[in-house]
Amino acid sequence: MNTFVGAELAPQRARFARERTEPAGHILEPEWSGERVLVRVGHPEPHFVGYGGPVEGPRELYDAISSEAMCGTAILDGVLVTDFEEEHELEVDPEGNAFVRQASPRTIFAAFDLIEVDGESFLGVPLLERKRHLEGVLRPSRNVRLTAYRSRDLRSWRETLQEQGFRRVVLKDQNSTYSPGSSNESWVVVEKIREAGRR
């Protein structure tokens, strides 16, 4: 097994830009509000590692993530989203009366990257390929989400995400490799995206 899977591995950081022109060769993701962590599935504790080291995370959430991982070990990058609430749905009781079920807020894990599977490092693998592997390794569920992304019409989709409650988005170079603990221009958190050719 590779030695890079130790608990000293930290998430890659994104840079921040208030405004950025829509770039070619990039994807767009929503920026989840919560605590950024690597989840170490099938590895010894710590199971959650943030920028500054081990993070306390719900044991039941780790168990849920592990049960949805179709592998022996993995290191997943994502966000612990606390106080997450589903959109309320209209339901009908046995007597035919409509009601809205009130769901209790909970913590979920929103995954967006994969950097190890069964001892194989994905650090040098391009982002889009890592995402394809992530979709094959992790099943989405009530408590585990795969973060949606888009490679076209970034500006218009950003507006859709804002309508859904996301305040900022992340632009990522689709061919970028993963740099643990460092920040570079391949990942940029953006508040506003301009159309190409506009200032």
ABEGO torsion letter per residue (X at the ends): XBAAABAABBBBBBBBBABBBBBBGBBBBBBBBEBBBBBBBGBBOBABBBAAEBBBBBAAAAAAAAAABBBABBBBBBBBBBGBBBBBBBBBBAAGBBBBBBBBBBBBBBBABBABBGGBBAAABBAAAAAAAAAAABBBBAABBBBBBBABGAAAAAAAAAAAGBABBBBBBAABBBBBGBBBAABBBBABBBBBGBX
